[in-house]
């Protein structure tokens, strides 16, 4: 029920077994047994996210689509809700006190030039196409 309540608009929840155990107030072995039973009964599909198998993607609404082999590797791309516990982070004592990360520009934003730059290029007029602009002089009393 916890996974079903967290899946939202996605088809999977990515969470570690220790975090699930903490959220449910049970031992990690209970989580492993329950997940195995739910997978056996086809209520969910479990896909490893970490090599150790303690962090998994629990697929509830549909099967994960596996793309064909590419250099012998098969992979899957899917959307998921990710639950991360501060207790599992190596920098847990610094959380909330870090400097902000740099903001990447959006795809529709343009990079603005900064710095002194170079003078604009100057190109002489083409023969016969000189601009015909009225000229003024500071010596002209009418000005």
TIVO-2410 file (N, C-alpha, C; in nm, 3 decimals):
# residues 143
REC num residu      c1      c2      c3 atome chaine
REC   1      X   0.083  -0.119   0.000     N      A
REC   1      X   0.000   0.000   0.000    CA      A
REC   1      X   0.087   0.125   0.000     C      A
REC   2      X   0.201   0.120   0.070     N      A
REC   2      X   0.291   0.235   0.072    CA      A
REC   2      X   0.341   0.267  -0.069     C      A
REC   3      X   0.383   0.164  -0.142     N      A
REC   3      X   0.431   0.186  -0.279    CA      A
REC   3      X   0.319   0.238  -0.368     C      A
REC   4      X   0.202   0.180  -0.356     N      A
REC   4      X   0.088   0.224  -0.437    CA      A
REC   4      X   0.053   0.370  -0.409     C      A
REC   5      X   0.066   0.412  -0.283     N      A
REC   5      X   0.034   0.550  -0.250    CA      A
REC   5      X   0.140   0.648  -0.299     C      A
REC   6      X   0.263   0.600  -0.323     N      A
REC   6      X   0.373   0.687  -0.364    CA      A
REC   6      X   0.397   0.687  -0.516     C      A
REC   7      X   0.339   0.594  -0.589     N      A
REC   7      X   0.369   0.581  -0.731    CA      A
REC   7      X   0.320   0.701  -0.812     C      A
REC   8      X   0.212   0.764  -0.770     N      A
REC   8      X   0.162   0.885  -0.839    CA      A
REC   8      X   0.134   0.860  -0.985     C      A
REC   9      X   0.181   0.951  -1.071     N      A
REC   9      X   0.156   0.943  -1.215    CA      A
REC   9      X   0.255   0.849  -1.284     C      A
REC  10      X   0.353   0.800  -1.211     N      A
REC  10      X   0.455   0.715  -1.271    CA      A
REC  10      X   0.415   0.569  -1.263     C      A
REC  11      X   0.498   0.485  -1.321     N      A
REC  11      X   0.467   0.342  -1.314    CA      A
REC  11      X   0.560   0.268  -1.219     C      A
REC  12      X   0.645   0.342  -1.145     N      A
REC  12      X   0.739   0.275  -1.057    CA      A
REC  12      X   0.778   0.368  -0.942     C      A
REC  13      X   0.828   0.306  -0.835     N      A
REC  13      X   0.884   0.378  -0.721    CA      A
REC  13      X   1.025   0.325  -0.701     C      A
REC  14      X   1.123   0.416  -0.692     N      A
REC  14      X   1.261   0.377  -0.665    CA      A
REC  14      X   1.291   0.413  -0.521     C      A
REC  15      X   1.326   0.311  -0.442     N      A
REC  15      X   1.351   0.332  -0.300    CA      A
REC  15      X   1.438   0.217  -0.248     C      A
REC  16      X   1.519   0.245  -0.149     N      A
REC  16      X   1.601   0.139  -0.090    CA      A
REC  16      X   1.520   0.061   0.012     C      A
REC  17      X   1.560  -0.062   0.035     N      A
REC  17      X   1.491  -0.144   0.135    CA      A
REC  17      X   1.507  -0.088   0.276     C      A
REC  18      X   1.625  -0.033   0.314     N      A
REC  18      X   1.633   0.028   0.447    CA      A
REC  18      X   1.537   0.146   0.465     C      A
REC  19      X   1.518   0.225   0.359     N      A
REC  19      X   1.423   0.336   0.370    CA      A
REC  19      X   1.281   0.285   0.382     C      A
REC  20      X   1.246   0.182   0.304     N      A
REC  20      X   1.113   0.122   0.317    CA      A
REC  20      X   1.092   0.069   0.458     C      A
REC  21      X   1.194   0.004   0.513     N      A
REC  21      X   1.183  -0.051   0.648    CA      A
REC  21      X   1.160   0.061   0.749     C      A
REC  22      X   1.230   0.172   0.733     N      A
REC  22      X   1.213   0.286   0.825    CA      A
REC  22      X   1.073   0.346   0.810     C      A
REC  23      X   1.027   0.363   0.686     N      A
REC  23      X   0.894   0.421   0.664    CA      A
REC  23      X   0.782   0.334   0.722     C      A
REC  24      X   0.801   0.203   0.716     N      A
REC  24      X   0.697   0.111   0.765    CA      A
REC  24      X   0.720   0.065   0.908     C      A
REC  25      X   0.835   0.097   0.965     N      A
REC  25      X   0.861   0.058   1.103    CA      A
REC  25      X   0.881  -0.091   1.119     C      A
REC  26      X   0.943  -0.155   1.019     N      A
REC  26      X   0.967  -0.299   1.026    CA      A
REC  26      X   1.115  -0.325   0.997     C      A
REC  27      X   1.158  -0.451   1.011     N      A
REC  27      X   1.296  -0.489   0.982    CA      A
REC  27      X   1.315  -0.501   0.831     C      A
REC  28      X   1.436  -0.481   0.786     N      A
REC  28      X   1.468  -0.487   0.644    CA      A
REC  28      X   1.439  -0.625   0.585     C      A
REC  29      X   1.457  -0.731   0.665     N      A
REC  29      X   1.425  -0.867   0.617    CA      A
REC  29      X   1.277  -0.881   0.585     C      A
REC  30      X   1.192  -0.813   0.662     N      A
REC  30      X   1.048  -0.815   0.636    CA      A
REC  30      X   1.019  -0.753   0.501     C      A
REC  31      X   1.088  -0.644   0.468     N      A
REC  31      X   1.069  -0.578   0.339    CA      A
REC  31      X   1.110  -0.672   0.226     C      A
REC  32      X   1.225  -0.737   0.240     N      A
REC  32      X   1.275  -0.828   0.137    CA      A
REC  32      X   1.176  -0.943   0.113     C      A
REC  33      X   1.124  -1.002   0.222     N      A
REC  33      X   1.028  -1.112   0.209    CA      A
REC  33      X   0.897  -1.065   0.146     C      A
REC  34      X   0.848  -0.949   0.190     N      A
REC  34      X   0.723  -0.897   0.136    CA      A
REC  34      X   0.736  -0.863  -0.012     C      A
REC  35      X   0.848  -0.802  -0.050     N      A
REC  35      X   0.869  -0.766  -0.191    CA      A
REC  35      X   0.876  -0.892  -0.278     C      A
REC  36      X   0.943  -0.993  -0.228     N      A
REC  36      X   0.953  -1.119  -0.303    CA      A
REC  36      X   0.815  -1.182  -0.321     C      A
REC  37      X   0.734  -1.183  -0.215     N      A
REC  37      X   0.598  -1.238  -0.223    CA      A
REC  37      X   0.513  -1.159  -0.323     C      A
REC  38      X   0.519  -1.026  -0.316     N      A
REC  38      X   0.441  -0.943  -0.408    CA      A
REC  38      X   0.484  -0.965  -0.553     C      A
REC  39      X   0.613  -0.986  -0.576     N      A
REC  39      X   0.662  -1.013  -0.711    CA      A
REC  39      X   0.617  -1.152  -0.758     C      A
REC  40      X   0.623  -1.250  -0.668     N      A
REC  40      X   0.579  -1.387  -0.702    CA      A
REC  40      X   0.431  -1.389  -0.739     C      A
REC  41      X   0.352  -1.312  -0.666     N      A
REC  41      X   0.207  -1.306  -0.691    CA      A
REC  41      X   0.172  -1.208  -0.804     C      A
REC  42      X   0.273  -1.152  -0.868     N      A
REC  42      X   0.259  -1.061  -0.982    CA      A
REC  42      X   0.185  -0.931  -0.948     C      A
REC  43      X   0.203  -0.881  -0.826     N      A
REC  43      X   0.150  -0.750  -0.790    CA      A
REC  43      X   0.246  -0.639  -0.831     C      A
REC  44      X   0.373  -0.675  -0.842     N      A
REC  44      X   0.473  -0.578  -0.884    CA      A
REC  44      X   0.590  -0.650  -0.947     C      A
REC  45      X   0.673  -0.574  -1.012     N      A
REC  45      X   0.796  -0.625  -1.071    CA      A
REC  45      X   0.911  -0.550  -1.005     C      A
REC  46      X   1.016  -0.621  -0.972     N      A
REC  46      X   1.130  -0.558  -0.904    CA      A
REC  46      X   1.248  -0.553  -0.999     C      A
REC  47      X   1.304  -0.433  -1.014     N      A
REC  47      X   1.423  -0.413  -1.096    CA      A
REC  47      X   1.530  -0.347  -1.012     C      A
REC  48      X   1.650  -0.405  -1.011     N      A
REC  48      X   1.761  -0.349  -0.933    CA      A
REC  48      X   1.807  -0.216  -0.992     C      A
REC  49      X   1.833  -0.122  -0.904     N      A
REC  49      X   1.890   0.006  -0.943    CA      A
REC  49      X   2.036   0.011  -0.899     C      A
REC  50      X   2.064  -0.044  -0.782     N      A
REC  50      X   2.202  -0.050  -0.733    CA      A
REC  50      X   2.254  -0.192  -0.751     C      A
REC  51      X   2.385  -0.203  -0.761     N      A
REC  51      X   2.447  -0.334  -0.778    CA      A
REC  51      X   2.421  -0.427  -0.662     C      A
REC  52      X   2.411  -0.372  -0.541     N      A
REC  52      X   2.392  -0.455  -0.422    CA      A
REC  52      X   2.250  -0.509  -0.411     C      A
REC  53      X   2.157  -0.446  -0.480     N      A
REC  53      X   2.018  -0.490  -0.473    CA      A
REC  53      X   1.940  -0.432  -0.358     C      A
REC  54      X   2.002  -0.341  -0.282     N      A
REC  54      X   1.927  -0.282  -0.171    CA      A
REC  54      X   1.839  -0.167  -0.218     C      A
REC  55      X   1.869  -0.111  -0.336     N      A
REC  55      X   1.784  -0.007  -0.395    CA      A
REC  55      X   1.724  -0.065  -0.522     C      A
REC  56      X   1.591  -0.062  -0.527     N      A
REC  56      X   1.520  -0.123  -0.639    CA      A
REC  56      X   1.416  -0.028  -0.695     C      A
REC  57      X   1.377  -0.056  -0.819     N      A
REC  57      X   1.260   0.009  -0.879    CA      A
REC  57      X   1.147  -0.092  -0.866     C      A
REC  58      X   1.042  -0.053  -0.798     N      A
REC  58      X   0.924  -0.137  -0.781    CA      A
REC  58      X   0.821  -0.091  -0.883     C      A
REC  59      X   0.800  -0.172  -0.986     N      A
REC  59      X   0.711  -0.137  -1.097    CA      A
REC  59      X   0.572  -0.189  -1.065     C      A
REC  60      X   0.474  -0.099  -1.056     N      A
REC  60      X   0.340  -0.138  -1.015    CA      A
REC  60      X   0.239  -0.140  -1.129     C      A
REC  61      X   0.244  -0.044  -1.218     N      A
REC  61      X   0.137  -0.029  -1.314    CA      A
REC  61      X   0.159  -0.097  -1.448     C      A
REC  62      X   0.282  -0.125  -1.481     N      A
REC  62      X   0.310  -0.185  -1.610    CA      A
REC  62      X   0.449  -0.244  -1.607     C      A
REC  63      X   0.478  -0.329  -1.701     N      A
REC  63      X   0.612  -0.386  -1.708    CA      A
REC  63      X   0.709  -0.282  -1.762     C      A
REC  64      X   0.833  -0.295  -1.716     N      A
REC  64      X   0.939  -0.211  -1.768    CA      A
REC  64      X   0.970  -0.257  -1.910     C      A
REC  65      X   0.985  -0.163  -2.000     N      A
REC  65      X   1.016  -0.196  -2.139    CA      A
REC  65      X   1.167  -0.203  -2.155     C      A
REC  66      X   1.215  -0.315  -2.203     N      A
REC  66      X   1.358  -0.335  -2.223    CA      A
REC  66      X   1.391  -0.315  -2.368     C      A
REC  67      X   1.485  -0.225  -2.397     N      A
REC  67      X   1.527  -0.201  -2.534    CA      A
REC  67      X   1.624  -0.309  -2.577     C      A
REC  68      X   1.632  -0.329  -2.709     N      A
REC  68      X   1.715  -0.435  -2.763    CA      A
REC  68      X   1.862  -0.418  -2.732     C      A
REC  69      X   1.938  -0.524  -2.754     N      A
REC  69      X   2.080  -0.522  -2.720    CA      A
REC  69      X   2.156  -0.417  -2.800     C      A
REC  70      X   2.243  -0.350  -2.733     N      A
REC  70      X   2.333  -0.253  -2.796    CA      A
REC  70      X   2.469  -0.280  -2.736     C      A
REC  71      X   2.557  -0.331  -2.815     N      A
REC  71      X   2.687  -0.375  -2.766    CA      A
REC  71      X   2.670  -0.477  -2.653     C      A
REC  72      X   2.569  -0.561  -2.665     N      A
REC  72      X   2.546  -0.664  -2.564    CA      A
REC  72      X   2.478  -0.614  -2.439     C      A
REC  73      X   2.442  -0.487  -2.434     N      A
REC  73      X   2.378  -0.430  -2.315    CA      A
REC  73      X   2.231  -0.408  -2.340     C      A
REC  74      X   2.148  -0.449  -2.248     N      A
REC  74      X   2.005  -0.417  -2.257    CA      A
REC  74      X   1.975  -0.316  -2.149     C      A
REC  75      X   1.890  -0.220  -2.177     N      A
REC  75      X   1.860  -0.116  -2.081    CA      A
REC  75      X   1.712  -0.082  -2.085     C      A
REC  76      X   1.669  -0.011  -1.985     N      A
REC  76      X   1.529   0.030  -1.976    CA      A
REC  76      X   1.523   0.176  -1.936     C      A
REC  77      X   1.428   0.247  -1.992     N      A
REC  77      X   1.404   0.386  -1.959    CA      A
REC  77      X   1.259   0.396  -1.915     C      A
REC  78      X   1.235   0.440  -1.792     N      A
REC  78      X   1.099   0.451  -1.742    CA      A
REC  78      X   1.093   0.564  -1.642     C      A
REC  79      X   0.972   0.612  -1.617     N      A
REC  79      X   0.955   0.718  -1.518    CA      A
REC  79      X   0.924   0.653  -1.383     C      A
REC  80      X   0.969   0.719  -1.277     N      A
REC  80      X   0.949   0.663  -1.143    CA      A
REC  80      X   0.950   0.774  -1.040     C      A
REC  81      X   0.883   0.750  -0.930     N      A
REC  81      X   0.895   0.833  -0.812    CA      A
REC  81      X   1.015   0.783  -0.735     C      A
REC  82      X   1.103   0.873  -0.694     N      A
REC  82      X   1.224   0.832  -0.623    CA      A
REC  82      X   1.214   0.881  -0.479     C      A
REC  83      X   1.235   0.790  -0.385     N      A
REC  83      X   1.234   0.823  -0.243    CA      A
REC  83      X   1.376   0.805  -0.191     C      A
REC  84      X   1.435   0.913  -0.143     N      A
REC  84      X   1.571   0.908  -0.088    CA      A
REC  84      X   1.566   0.947   0.059     C      A
REC  85      X   1.636   0.872   0.141     N      A
REC  85      X   1.641   0.901   0.284    CA      A
REC  85      X   1.768   0.977   0.316     C      A
REC  86      X   1.759   1.077   0.401     N      A
REC  86      X   1.879   1.152   0.442    CA      A
REC  86      X   1.975   1.061   0.518     C      A
REC  87      X   1.922   0.960   0.586     N      A
REC  87      X   2.007   0.870   0.664    CA      A
REC  87      X   2.103   0.789   0.576     C      A
REC  88      X   2.072   0.773   0.448     N      A
REC  88      X   2.156   0.695   0.358    CA      A
REC  88      X   2.254   0.781   0.279     C      A
REC  89      X   2.256   0.911   0.303     N      A
REC  89      X   2.343   1.000   0.228    CA      A
REC  89      X   2.478   1.015   0.297     C      A
REC  90      X   2.587   1.012   0.220     N      A
REC  90      X   2.719   1.026   0.282    CA      A
REC  90      X   2.741   1.165   0.344     C      A
REC  91      X   2.667   1.265   0.296     N      A
REC  91      X   2.682   1.402   0.348    CA      A
REC  91      X   2.561   1.443   0.432     C      A
REC  92      X   2.501   1.348   0.503     N      A
REC  92      X   2.376   1.374   0.574    CA      A
REC  92      X   2.386   1.489   0.674     C      A
REC  93      X   2.502   1.513   0.733     N      A
REC  93      X   2.516   1.623   0.831    CA      A
REC  93      X   2.519   1.759   0.764     C      A
REC  94      X   2.544   1.763   0.633     N      A
REC  94      X   2.552   1.890   0.561    CA      A
REC  94      X   2.423   1.922   0.486     C      A
REC  95      X   2.328   1.828   0.481     N      A
REC  95      X   2.205   1.850   0.406    CA      A
REC  95      X   2.132   1.974   0.457     C      A
REC  96      X   2.090   2.057   0.365     N      A
REC  96      X   2.020   2.180   0.400    CA      A
REC  96      X   2.114   2.298   0.420     C      A
REC  97      X   2.244   2.272   0.419     N      A
REC  97      X   2.341   2.379   0.440    CA      A
REC  97      X   2.436   2.395   0.321     C      A
REC  98      X   2.409   2.325   0.211     N      A
REC  98      X   2.497   2.332   0.096    CA      A
REC  98      X   2.472   2.461   0.017     C      A
REC  99      X   2.574   2.499  -0.058     N      A
REC  99      X   2.557   2.612  -0.149    CA      A
REC  99      X   2.464   2.568  -0.260     C      A
REC 100      X   2.386   2.661  -0.316     N      A
REC 100      X   2.295   2.622  -0.423    CA      A
REC 100      X   2.371   2.572  -0.545     C      A
REC 101      X   2.313   2.475  -0.614     N      A
REC 101      X   2.377   2.426  -0.736    CA      A
REC 101      X   2.352   2.525  -0.848     C      A
REC 102      X   2.436   2.520  -0.948     N      A
REC 102      X   2.421   2.611  -1.061    CA      A
REC 102      X   2.294   2.576  -1.138     C      A
REC 103      X   2.228   2.678  -1.187     N      A
REC 103      X   2.105   2.657  -1.263    CA      A
REC 103      X   2.140   2.649  -1.411     C      A
REC 104      X   2.099   2.540  -1.474     N      A
REC 104      X   2.122   2.525  -1.617    CA      A
REC 104      X   2.020   2.607  -1.693     C      A
REC 105      X   2.058   2.665  -1.807     N      A
REC 105      X   1.959   2.739  -1.885    CA      A
REC 105      X   1.858   2.643  -1.945     C      A
REC 106      X   1.736   2.692  -1.960     N      A
REC 106      X   1.633   2.612  -2.026    CA      A
REC 106      X   1.664   2.606  -2.175     C      A
REC 107      X   1.601   2.515  -2.244     N      A
REC 107      X   1.627   2.497  -2.386    CA      A
REC 107      X   1.592   2.621  -2.467     C      A
REC 108      X   1.492   2.699  -2.423     N      A
REC 108      X   1.451   2.817  -2.500    CA      A
REC 108      X   1.523   2.944  -2.457     C      A
REC 109      X   1.615   2.935  -2.360     N      A
REC 109      X   1.692   3.052  -2.318    CA      A
REC 109      X   1.816   3.065  -2.405     C      A
REC 110      X   1.856   3.191  -2.429     N      A
REC 110      X   1.976   3.216  -2.506    CA      A
REC 110      X   2.086   3.264  -2.413     C      A
REC 111      X   2.208   3.229  -2.445     N      A
REC 111      X   2.321   3.274  -2.366    CA      A
REC 111      X   2.349   3.420  -2.400     C      A
REC 112      X   2.365   3.503  -2.298     N      A
REC 112      X   2.394   3.645  -2.319    CA      A
REC 112      X   2.544   3.665  -2.310     C      A
REC 113      X   2.600   3.738  -2.407     N      A
REC 113      X   2.744   3.762  -2.401    CA      A
REC 113      X   2.778   3.855  -2.285     C      A
REC 114      X   2.892   3.835  -2.225     N      A
REC 114      X   2.940   3.920  -2.117    CA      A
REC 114      X   3.085   3.957  -2.144     C      A
REC 115      X   3.129   4.063  -2.082     N      A
REC 115      X   3.267   4.105  -2.099    CA      A
REC 115      X   3.279   4.218  -2.200     C      A
REC 116      X   3.400   4.271  -2.217     N      A
REC 116      X   3.419   4.387  -2.304    CA      A
REC 116      X   3.392   4.356  -2.451     C      A
REC 117      X   3.417   4.235  -2.495     N      A
REC 117      X   3.390   4.201  -2.634    CA      A
REC 117      X   3.484   4.271  -2.730     C      A
REC 118      X   3.450   4.264  -2.858     N      A
REC 118      X   3.531   4.327  -2.963    CA      A
REC 118      X   3.451   4.439  -3.025     C      A
REC 119      X   3.518   4.537  -3.088     N      A
REC 119      X   3.444   4.644  -3.154    CA      A
REC 119      X   3.364   4.586  -3.271     C      A
REC 120      X   3.252   4.651  -3.306     N      A
REC 120      X   3.172   4.597  -3.416    CA      A
REC 120      X   3.251   4.607  -3.547     C      A
REC 121      X   3.227   4.514  -3.637     N      A
REC 121      X   3.299   4.520  -3.765    CA      A
REC 121      X   3.254   4.641  -3.845     C      A
REC 122      X   3.343   4.696  -3.923     N      A
REC 122      X   3.313   4.812  -4.007    CA      A
REC 122      X   3.339   4.775  -4.151     C      A
REC 123      X   3.238   4.794  -4.233     N      A
REC 123      X   3.251   4.760  -4.373    CA      A
REC 123      X   3.220   4.885  -4.455     C      A
REC 124      X   3.306   4.920  -4.549     N      A
REC 124      X   3.278   5.039  -4.630    CA      A
REC 124      X   3.156   5.015  -4.719     C      A
REC 125      X   3.093   5.125  -4.758     N      A
REC 125      X   2.977   5.116  -4.847    CA      A
REC 125      X   3.020   5.068  -4.984     C      A
REC 126      X   2.928   5.005  -5.052     N      A
REC 126      X   2.953   4.962  -5.189    CA      A
REC 126      X   2.948   5.083  -5.281     C      A
REC 127      X   3.029   5.082  -5.389     N      A
REC 127      X   3.031   5.194  -5.484    CA      A
REC 127      X   2.891   5.217  -5.539     C      A
REC 128      X   2.850   5.345  -5.535     N      A
REC 128      X   2.720   5.384  -5.588    CA      A
REC 128      X   2.607   5.362  -5.490     C      A
REC 129      X   2.633   5.300  -5.376     N      A
REC 129      X   2.528   5.274  -5.278    CA      A
REC 129      X   2.560   5.341  -5.145     C      A
REC 130      X   2.629   5.454  -5.149     N      A
REC 130      X   2.662   5.525  -5.027    CA      A
REC 130      X   2.534   5.578  -4.965     C      A
REC 131      X   2.523   5.584  -4.833     N      A
REC 131      X   2.402   5.637  -4.771    CA      A
REC 131      X   2.388   5.786  -4.800     C      A
REC 132      X   2.267   5.829  -4.826     N      A
REC 132      X   2.239   5.969  -4.856    CA      A
REC 132      X   2.166   6.028  -4.736     C      A
REC 133      X   2.244   6.065  -4.634     N      A
REC 133      X   2.187   6.119  -4.512    CA      A
REC 133      X   2.214   6.268  -4.505     C      A
REC 134      X   2.118   6.345  -4.455     N      A
REC 134      X   2.146   6.487  -4.439    CA      A
REC 134      X   2.255   6.508  -4.335     C      A
REC 135      X   2.340   6.604  -4.360     N      A
REC 135      X   2.451   6.631  -4.269    CA      A
REC 135      X   2.427   6.762  -4.198     C      A
REC 136      X   2.472   6.771  -4.074     N      A
REC 136      X   2.464   6.896  -3.999    CA      A
REC 136      X   2.605   6.933  -3.955     C      A
REC 137      X   2.622   7.060  -3.929     N      A
REC 137      X   2.752   7.105  -3.886    CA      A
REC 137      X   2.731   7.189  -3.760     C      A
REC 138      X   2.825   7.184  -3.669     N      A
REC 138      X   2.815   7.264  -3.546    CA      A
REC 138      X   2.838   7.412  -3.574     C      A
REC 139      X   2.900   7.439  -3.686     N      A
REC 139      X   2.926   7.578  -3.721    CA      A
REC 139      X   2.804   7.644  -3.783     C      A
REC 140      X   2.702   7.567  -3.817     N      A
REC 140      X   2.583   7.621  -3.882    CA      A
REC 140      X   2.497   7.693  -3.777     C      A
REC 141      X   2.476   7.827  -3.790     N      A
REC 141      X   2.398   7.900  -3.690    CA      A
REC 141      X   2.252   7.857  -3.683     C      A
REC 142      X   2.198   7.794  -3.789     N      A
REC 142      X   2.059   7.753  -3.789    CA      A
REC 142      X   2.036   7.633  -3.697     C      A
REC 143      X   2.142   7.570  -3.656     N      A
REC 143      X   2.128   7.451  -3.570    CA      A
REC 143      X   2.118   7.488  -3.427     C      A
***
